[in-house]
Amino acid sequence: MKTVLVLFDSLNRRAISPYGGNAVPTPNFDRLAERSARFDGHHVGSMPCMPARRDLMTGRMSFLHRSWGPIEPFDVTFPEVLSRENGVYSHFVTDHFHYWEDGGATYHSRYDSHEFFRGQEGDRWKGVVAPDWPGIEKRFEPAQVSREPRSYKRHNVVNRDYLDDEAAHPSFQTFAAGLEFIDRNKAADDWFLQIETFAPHEPFFAPKRFRDIAGAREDGPALDWPEYGHSERPLEEREELRASYHAAVAMCDELLGQVLDTFDRDNLWEDTALIVTTDHGFLLGEHDLWAKNRMTLYQEIAQIPLFIHDPAHPAADGTRIAGLSQTPDLAATILDLFDGPRPAEMASPSLRPMLAGQGSPHDALIYGYFGGAVNLTDGRYSYHRYPADLAGQEIYQYTLMPTHIFDFFHPEELTQLQLASPTAFSRDMPVLRVPVSAKSAMYKTYGPGCLIEDDTRLYDLARDPGQAERLDDPALEARLAARMADLMRGLDAPAEAFARLDLARTPEMA
């Protein structure tokens, strides 16, 4: 068996045609849908970028214990299991620079080999001490330019000077490297390849020919990086941001087509599995909001595309699978493709039985941001339960790797830490129990301090798929809250996770 995983970032499933998108043609996603099973009930787990990848690699959700952070010493990851237990070689190609920051630096080294292509967004790549600021300010709209040292926006505008040529674009380089690996190893057996691109994540940076497809403007300062949350921009600027996003989606479609062409040319469909998905979606003005992190996990963010081609189940190709699934399920699914058993530490099941016509192993799913709401869906309803007091809630991080996205934990966090007893998820290792501090690097970026919505809400997805009208149904809410608590207990959620949401830590007796 051989397997290729293609992972995009921030791909709103409603932007691609198999899920109803029509802003730009995405013929290669249509081709993929014909050669794979399309999962219609697939959802995120932990949010956003690196928490989602930790879920994917470990088969266990982390957002109840930890925000953005590295793979932990107690984590069991599928690439390591493939190598140690199954003799399967794993290779990773990416332009996703978060893997090389403090909060992601232990992910890529779990694979047998890896390649990294520089220059996306805030990647600290090119060393330019005195950039041509007047020239930069002519080429980018003011909100995208920062002179602050180490800021993502400063590095983005500097990097873009070195990425004018399409062949130099990190996404194109990433897919070229992935296809090179396939070509070199197509006659071999027992390998896993992960092709992962930062696109279409903001800034929505795509070559001109894709911008032409999306109807983006041909001149004027680049406008491809929206604010998070509410937008006060004029309508024409919001339309330009959407056009820039869809240009990046059109680019992703072409890159996917290169993989499909390789599968067609070498008839890899007979012996190579293909999985295509994303980490999370992205708001483009729906609910009068943009991006992610700051708001309720609406369906545009939480419900994501997933396609699986499994040579052992060719009858599933071209079908739609309606049952629930989510990101952590992919670890066990990948191991299952290689006939490898699921380690006990992986809480999430394989999705391969669904390809054989069985129902979903989930009757409900939970997902969320660390420190925010715990969210639940059973396919019919979505329930978003917030703490009564976001700022005053008692909450801790459990870790042996005390780093945030691009910094160490703040001294105020570390001076208050305690050593906690081993838990089910830590494999009998004691862990650091670190109180969340408003001074931490994560607090106002992807933690409790960044949220602009903080009130519990309930939606009927069948009657109201746009989540425009909240339901007032105390009996239904109580039922969903009880199921939420069940699922949290199954993930060994700490005691304070129940207390902050006013949920019972132990099952109530009937």
Buried (B, 14 or more C-beta within 10 A) or exposed (E): BBBBBBBBBBBBBBBBBBBEBEBBBBEBBEBBBEBBBBBBBBBBBBBBBBBBBBBBBBBBBBBBBBBBBBBBEBBBBBBBBBBEEBEBBBBBBBBBBBBBBBBBBBBBBBBBEBBBBBBBBBBBBBEBEEBEEEEBBEBBBEBBBBEEEEEBBBBBBBBBBEBEEBEEBBBBBBBBBBBEBBEEBBEEEBBBBBBBBBBBBBBBBBBEEBBEBBBBBEEEBBBBBBBBBBBEBEEEBBBBBBBBBBBBBBBBBBBBBBBBEBBEEBEBBEEBBBBBBBBBBBBBBBBEBBBBBBBBBBBBBBBBBBBBBBBEBEEBBEBEBEBBBBBBBBBBBBBBBBEBEBBEBBBBBBBBBBBEEEEBBBEBBBBBBBBBBBBBBBBEBBBBBBBEEBEEBEBBBBBBBBBBBBEBBBEEBBEEBEEBEEBEBBBEEEBBBBBBBEEBBBBEBBBBBBBEBBEBBBBBBEEBEEBEEBBEEEEBBEBBBEBBBBBBBEBBBBEBBBBBBEBEBEEEEE
